[in-house]
Amino acid sequence: MAIAQTDTMTRTEKRKGSTTALQDFRLWWLVIPALLVFLVFFVIPTASLFGLAFNKSVAGVIALNSQITFDNFVRIFTRASYYESILRSIWISAIVGAACLFFGYPLAYVIAKTVKPSRATLLMILVLSSMQLDMVIRMYGLMVLLGDNGLINGFLLRVGAITAPLPLMYNVFGVIVGLVQITLPFMVLSLIGIIKAIHPSLEEAARSLGASRWHAFVTIVLPLSMPGILAGTLLVFALSISSYVVPALMGGWKVMVLPIHIYQQIAEVGRWQFGAAIAVVLFVTSIAAVAVYHQAAVRTSGAHLMREESAIPLAFKAISLLSLAILLVPVFIVVLAGLNSGDYLTFPPEGLSLRWIQAFLTSPVFLSAYGVSFMIALVSTLISTVIGTMAAIYLTRSQSRTSSILRGFFMLPIVLPGVVLGLALYVFYVTTGIGLARTMPGLIIGHVIVTCPFVIATVTAALVGFDRSLEEAARSLGASPFTAFRLVTLKIIGPAISAGTIFAFIVSFGQFEVTLFLSTPNLQTLPIAMYVSMRYQFEPTAAAAGIFAIALVILSTVLTSRLVNLKRTFGG
């Protein structure tokens, strides 16, 4: 009797296993488009960049050959200017991580502890809007704020606190401030989920035993939020060490970090092999940080979310206001600078006028760049939405180990140095001779690689909580699998797909570093046009162009908040 039951259970388990395997096989076609795009335009270009780094450095030559040499790497680690840049990149990124933790933890704590939906949504809109806004626009605001004639120095000179402008820009301090402004939202989003998962009863129990509020925070809340702290710090580190535009604008090309060396070797000297070797060093450093980040992020899952609102320390409220100021003041300055009535960019403005808005609307350079950005964002978003949604369905419904591997694989472009990805794609386009170098299709492909992870992440989050019994009920009533998916599943996850689409569009519209090596003077996106204007002219038309980009980001973020629960999607 027992033997018969065992045989029956064994046959049942085999049938279940074969059924699961068959379902996984049928799901594979969903992930194939995204997988092919990533393999051809992400893995192979990265491998090509690695190969080029091991070739002898010859000015003006990009072609790959079979002669392997380590001379480029020996040069990096034996010449002081290069290995000092590695160390400088690391310690600047470490300081930025610590600063973002100081400013980001209180803001994340306030958002996580805020139960009132409208208030929490507003805070999330402010954080996400600042995160999605083009970094060139944000650096524009900071340059006006920190310049010799900027708001800070101007105020201190007027009150007699100083006799000469403080050196707040074109140095390491300026770079650190810029990187904090860029990466602070990522720290906040990394911490919200883990802080929200700490039940307030734990802190209350410590208080009931005589512990002060600060002691309870240090001994209970802070240790429990350590996985989120580690994850956020490493994510900020990876983003900081790979940034090009911030050191270029805020450092004035005087703070030599790895991305600056990469651009100089490629664009100014023409030594592609040596530039590729520096990019490989940057790539390996970033991937190492991402690997640690992934392990830390795994540890943050599985906690029970708190539902009660506990008291928020006054100091945290004060620092969170300061954090919001860091995020939003540069944006506010850009708006006022674009409405300046003077001939030159000043703050406070001489008066308010629409003259620079009119100058933007009649500028062939900026209008053309705006059109190029819009077209690239539109096409790349459509592609990313289709293949990203298909991939998300596979990742959530497949029970194979491959799905978990692919989930991490598809997320790599989010934190991979943009300047490295842009360089890798350009080398791939040129060495293969496929005719995509510095063309609109080539740019679109690069933007698809960058934007697709946002669609996958957003749709996956919606599908994880989807009740499959609803779809099965439709099937039991005679609906085909496709009809059940179209009428039931697609309607429920539709808002998440729309949110992912909006995020992808904004990310593409403001993309700078991937575009840097793939654009030409006749094929400039808006961020590139603004960067050129800021570097060589620095007049208010660029600020006026930024106003339109700011309006687009705010509108899209508010629309997204209507489609999905921002706090749940990004905060756990």
N, C-alpha and C positions, 0 to 999 in steps of 0.2 A: 504493500500500500504506500509506504513512505517512498519507495524507489520510484513508483509510478508517478507520485506527485512531484518528485524531484525532476523526472524526465519531462513532465508537462511544463514545469516552471522553466526548465532549460530551453525548451522549444519556444516558449513565449518570449523569453529574453532574446533569443536569436532573431525571432521575427521582429521584435522592437528595434533591435540593433540594425537589422537589414533595412527596416522602414526608415530609420533615422539617416542611415547612409544614403538611401535613395533620395530622401528629401534634401539632404545637403548637396547631392549631385545635381538635382534639379535647380537648386538655388544658385549654383555656381555662375550661371549665365548672367545673373544680376550684377555680380561684382567684376566680371571680365572687362567691361568697357573702362571702368576706373582703373583697374589693375593694369591694363595695357597702356593707358595714358601715363601712369606713374612709372611703369617699367621703362617705357621708351623715352620719356621726357624728364624723368627724375633720376632713376637709377643709372641708366646708361650715360647721361651727361655728367653725373657725379663721378662715375668710373672713368670717363674720358678726362675729366679734370685731374683725377689722381694720376692717370697715365702721363699726362702732359707735365705734371710736377716732377716726374722722374726722368725727363728728357733734358739734354743739355740746353742751357739758356742761350738763345740766339735772338738778338733784337729783330723784331718784325716778323718772326717765323712762328706760326701756330701749329703747323702740321705735326701729327704724332709720328714717332718712329720707334723701332724696336730696341734702340740703344738705351739701356738703363743706367742712370747715374744718380748718386746721392749728393752731388755737388751743391744743388740748390738748398737742401736741408742743412748741409754742413755750413754753408754761408749764413743761413739764418741763425744758427746756434753758436757761431763763432765770431760774428760781427756784433759789436756792442749796440749799434743803432737798432738792430733787429731784435736781439733777445731782450734788450731793455724795453722795447715796445711790447713784447709778450708780457713781461712782468708788469709794465704800466697798464696794459689792458686788463690784466687780472686784478690788480689792486684797486683800480678805478671801479671796476665792476663789483668788487667786494664792498667798497664803500657805498656804492649806489644801492646794493642789496640791503645793507644795514640801514641806510636812510629811508628806503621804501618801507622797511619793516617798522621803523619808528613812526612814520606818518600813516602807513597803511593799516596797521593793526587796530588802532582806535576807530578808524572809519569803518573797517570791516566789522568790528565789534558792535558799533552803533547800528549798522544795517542788519546784522544778524539778530540783534536783540529787539529790533523794531517790529512789532506785530501788526501795527496799523497798516493795512495794504497800501493806501494812497501815499503815505510817507515813505514806506520802503520802496515803492515803485519809483517815486521821484528821485530818491537817492541813487537807485540803480540806473535810471535814465541819465543822470549827471555823470556817473562813473563811466558808463558804456559810451556815451556821446564823446567824452574826452578821449577814450581809448581808440575809437574808430576814426577820429578826426586826423587828417593828414598831418604827419609829424612836421613837415615843412611849414605848415601854417602855424603850428604851435611854437616852433622855434622862432618864427617871425615875431610873435608876441613877446617871447622871452628876450629877444634881441632889443626890442624897443624898451622893455622894462629894465634890462641890465646894462644898456649901453652907456657911454660916457655922458650923453645928453638925455639919458632915459629917465624914467620916473623916479627910481631910487636915488640916483646921483643928483638929479635935479632937486629933489626934496631936501636932501642932506646939505647941498650947497646953499639953498635958500635959507635954511634955518641956521647956517653957520657951523654945522657939526663937522664939516670937512672943508679944506681949502682947495682941494683938487679931486677930480673924479676917482672913485675907487675902481681898481681893476677887476671888474666883475665878469668880464667876457674875454674871449681869446686866450684862455688859460684853462688849467685843470678844473678850477672852481666852476667856470662856466659850463664845461663839459658835464661835470657831475650834476649840476642843477638841471641841465637839459635832459640828461638821462633819467633823473628822478621823475621829472614831469612826464616823460614818455612811458616809463615802465610802472609807475605807481598803480595804475588801474589793474595791472596783471597781479600785483601783490594782493590788492584788495579782493579780487575775485577768487584767488587761491585760498584766502583765509575765511571767507564768509561761510562756506560749507562746514568746515571743521569746527568753527566757533558755534555755529548753529546746532551742531550735533552734541554739544556739551550741555547736559541737562542742568538747569539752575538749582535743582535740589542738592546737587553735590556741593555747590558753593554755599548754599544755605546751611547745610549740615556742618560745614567747617565754621561758619559764623556762629551757629548755636553752641559750638564747643568753646567759644571764646576768642576765636581768631578775628583779627581786624579784616576789613574789606580788602585792604592791600595784601595782607598775608594770605587770605583765602585765594586771591587772584594768583599770587606767585606760586602757591603750593598746589592749587587745584586746576585752575583754568589754563594757566600758561603751559604746564607740562602736557595737559591733554591736547592743547592746540599745537604742540611742537611739530607733528607731521605736516600740518598746513604751513607752519612757519618755514620749515625746511623746503617744502615744495615751492612756495612762493619765492623764497630767496634764490633758489637755484634757477627758477624760471626767469627772474629778473636778471640774474647773472648772465644767463645764456643770451638774453635779448640785448643786454648792455655791451657785452664783449663783441657782438656782431654788428653794432650800429655804425653806420658810415656818416649819415647826414648830420647827426648831432656833433661829433667831433669836427666835422668839416665847417659847420656854421658857427657853433658856440666856441670851438677851439681855434677858429681862424687858421686852420692848417698848421698850427704851432704845436698842438698836442698830438704827437705821433703814436697812433695805435694801429693795430693790425689792419683794419679795413682801409685806413688812409694809405698805408704802404701798398696794399693790393691795388688800389686805384692808381696810385702813382706809377707803379711798375707796369701796369697795363696801358693806361691812357697816355702817360707822359714819356715813359722810357721805351715802351714796346716790348719789354721782356716778359712774354706771356708765361714762359715756363717758371720763372722765378716768382711771378705773381701768383701762379697756380700753386706753387709750393707753400707760400704764405697762406693762401686760402685753405689748403689742406690742414695746416696747423690750426687755423681758426675753426675749421670744420670739426676736427677731432676734439678740440677743447669744448665746443658747444655740444657735441653729441655726448660727451662724457657727462656734462652737466644735465642734459636731458634724460640720460639713463638713470641718474640718481633721482631726478625729479619724478620719473615714472614710478620708481620703487616707493618713493615717499607718498605719491598720490594714491597708490594701491592701499596703503595703510590707513588712509583717511576714510575708506568706504566701510559700510556696514554698521555705522552707529545709528542710534535712535535719535530722531530729531526732537529738539525741545519745542514746546508749544507755548510756554508761559513767557511773559516778559519780565525780566529782572531789572533791578536798578542799574543804570549806566553811570559810571563815575564821571564827575564833572570834568576831570582832566581829559578823559577820553572824548567828551563832547567838544572841548576846546581844541584838542589836537585834530579831531575830525573836521572841524570848521577850517583849520589851517590847511589840512590836506585838500579839501574842496577848493580852497583859494589857490593852491598850487596848480590844481587841474584846470580851473576855470578862468583865473585872472588873465593868463596869456590869450585865451580865446576872446575875452572881453576887450582886451587891448587891440587885437586885430580888427575887431568890428569898429572901434572908435578911430583907429588909424585909417581904415578904409573910408570913413566919413569925414576925414580931415579936410579942411578948406585951404590949407597952406600948400605952397609949392613943393615943400619937402616934408618928409615924414617926421612929425614931432608928436610928443605926448607930454602933457595933455594937448589935444589938437588946438590950433589957432581958432577954429570955429567949425561948425558942422556944415557939410555940403555934400551934394551928390556928384561932384565933378569927377571924382575918381571912379565912381560907379559907371559914369558915362564913358570915362576913358577906357575902362575894362570892356564895356559893351561895344566900343568902336575899335578896340585893339585887335588887329589881325593875328598877332602872336598868341594872345591869351584866349581869344575866341576859338582859334584853331585847336589850341591845346585842350580847351574844355571839350570841344567836339570829339577829339581823339580819345580823351579819357572816358567820355560817356559811351562812345561806341565800343571801346575795348571792354569796359565794365559790363555793358549790356550783353555782348556776345559771350564773354567768358562766364558771366553769371548764369546764362541760359544753359550752357554746357555743364557747368558745375552742378546746377540744380538737378539736371536729369541723371547724370552718372553718379552724383553724390547720394541722391535719394535711393537709387537702385543699390548702391553699395551698402547704405545704412540698413536696408531691408535684409540683405544677406548677413551683415554683421550681427543683427539682433535675432535672427531666426535660425542661423546655422549653429549646430551644437559641436562642431569640430574645433580642434585646437587651432586650426588655421585662422579662424575668424578672430580670435584674440590677438594673434600675431599681426594680422592685417589691420586691426583696429589701431594698434600702435604705429604701424607702418604709414598709414594714411595721415597720421597727425604730425609726422616729421617736418613737413614744410612750414608749419606754424612757427616753430622756434629755430629752424635752420637759418643760418645767416643769409639774408636776402641778397647781399652782394655776392656771396658764394654761389647761390642758385643762379643768379643772373649771369655770372661769369661762366658757370658750367654750361648753361644753355647756349651761350654765344660760341663757346669753344666747340660744342657739339654741332651746332648749325654750320660752322665754318669748316670743320674737319670732315664732315660727312657730305658736304656739298649739296644739301637738300634744298637750298634756296630760301631758307627761313631767317637768315641773319638780318637783323634790323629791318624787319618787315612787320606789317600789321598782324598777319597770322602768327608769326613768331612771338610777338608780344602777347597775343591772346593766349597762346599755349602756356607761356610763363605765368600769366594771371590765373589760368585754370588750375595750375598746380598749387598756387597760393590760396585760392578761394575755396576749392573743393573741400578741404578739411572742415571749414566752417559749416558747410551744408551737412556733411556727414555727422559732425558732432551734434548739431541741433536736431536733426531728424532722428538720430540714434537715441537721444534723450527722450524723445516723444514715444518712440517705439518700445523702449524698455518698459514703460508703464502701461502699455496697451494691453487690454484684455482680449486675448485671442479667442475666447469663447463667443464673442460677438460675431466674429468672422465665421466661426464654426457653426453658429446658429443659422447664419445665412446660407451656408453650404447645405445644412440639413434640410432646408426648405427648397432645395433644388437649384440654387445659384451655382454657377461655375466658379472655380477659384479666382479667375480674373474679375468676374462680376462682383463677387463677394469683396474682393480687395477694393475695387473701384467705388462701390456703393457704401461700404462700411469703413474699412481701414483708411482709405484716402481722405474721406471727409473728416475723420477724427484727427488725423495727423496733418491735415492741410495747413492749419495755422503755423505749425512748426516748420513745414516746408517753406511757407511764405517768409517766416522769420529768417531761416537760413539763407534764402534768396536775397533778402535785404542786407543781411550781414555781408554776404559775398560781394554784392554790388558795391557797398561802401568800402570794403577792403580793397577791391580792385581799383575803384576810383581814386583812392588816396595812395596807391602803391608807388613807392619811389625806388627802393634799392634794387629790386628785381628788374625794374625798368631801366636802370642806369646804363647797363651795358647793351641793352637791346633797342634803345631809341636812337634817333638821328635828329639833326637840327630841323629836318622837314617832317619828322614824326615824333613830336614832343607831346608828352602828356602834361596835364596841368601842374602836378607836383614838380616835374622837371623844369617847366617854364618858370614857375615861382622860384625855384632854387637858383636858376640862372639869373633871374632878376635881382634876387636878394644878394647874390655873391658879387655882382658886377655893377648894379645900379642902385638897388635898395630904395625904390620910390613907391609911393602909396598905391599904385595900380595893382601890385601884387596883393596888398591887403584887401582891396576891393574884390579881387578874384577869390580871396579866402572867405569873404562874407557869403558868397554863393555856396561854397563848399560846406561852410558851417551850417547854413540853413538846410542843406540837403541831408547832412548827418543827423541834425536834431529832429527833422521831420521823420526820417527813416527809423530812428530809435524810438520815438513816440509811437509810431505805427507798429513797430515790433512789440512794444509793451502792451498794445491792444490785442495782439495775436497770441502771445505766450506769456507765462508767468516768469518775468525776468529773474526774480529772486530765487525761484525754484530751479530754473534752467541753469543759472550761473552760480547759485549759492548752495545747491545741494538740497 
